[in-house]
């Protein structure tokens, strides 16, 4: 299943920037985010809007260890 929201770390990785830059973009209002408890979640659509292309993090993610 495709995630609808990304953590700050995942968003930074998708954009190729430091996580602090994501916080600055949110603070300046250039990137929308939602707070869920203490976590800041960036909607996937916001990253795609910023980049102008669809984001597929599954292909960049390391493969999960497989059981027997």
N, C-alpha and C positions, 0 to 999 in steps of 0.2 A: 504494500500500500504506500502511496506517495504521501509524504508529510505535507501538511498545509502550511505549517509554520516552521521557522528555523531558529535555532538558538543564536545568540550573538556570535559564538565561535563558528558555527556552521555558515552563517551569513558572511562573516569575514573571510572564511575559506573560499566561498563561492565567488566573492569579489576580489580575492587576492590582496586583502588589506589586513591591517592589525585590528583586533577586536575593539580597541579604543576608538578607531576611526568610525566604526559602526555606531558607538555611543554618541560620538559627535554629530553624525548625520541625523540621528534620531533627535538629539537635543536641538539642532538647528531647524528641524521640521522638514528635512530633505528626504527622510525615510520614515514611513509610518511604522509603528510598533504597538504591541499590546502587552500589558503587564499581567502576568498570571502568577499571583503571589509575589515572590521575590524575583521571578524570572522575567526577562524581556524577550518576547517572541516577535520575530519579524515575519510577516506573511510572505509566502513564496512569491505571490504576485508582485509584491513590492520590489523584491530582488530582480524579478524578470522585467519589471518596468524600468528599473534603474539601468540594467544591462541592455535592454531592448531585445533579449532573446530568452527562450525557455531555459530553465535551470534543471539539470538532472543530476542530483547529488549521488544517486545510487551507483552510477558508473565510476565515481571518484572514491566511494567509500571502500575501505578494506573489506575483503570477504570475511564473513563470520566463520569461526571454526565450526567444522562439521562433526557430528557425532558418528558413532559406528554404524 
